[in-house]
Amino acid sequence: MDPVTQSVVQRGDLAHLALFLWASGASGLLMWALRELAASNRRFNDFVNEIARLNAQFRDRE
């Protein structure tokens, strides 16, 4: 067992350990969600730019 974990268990601070693990997991999920949101925004921006480019090409034909 990890020395830090063993020290926490010996002192009876299991609630603190559980809270730390929950907070770490929640923070990790938040970072993942923000990274995915940023990637989604980039993909949508690329899509809008392509539509604008296509509209400009059609406008030039007329």
Sequence and secondary structure as in RCSB ss.txt:
>XXXX:A:sequence
MDPVTQSVVQRGDLAHLALFLWASGASGLLMWALRELAASNRRFNDFVNEIARLNAQFRDRE
>XXXX:A:secstr
  HHHHHHHHHT HHHHHHHHHHHHHHHHHHHHHHHHHHHHHHHHHHHHHHHHHHHHHHHH 
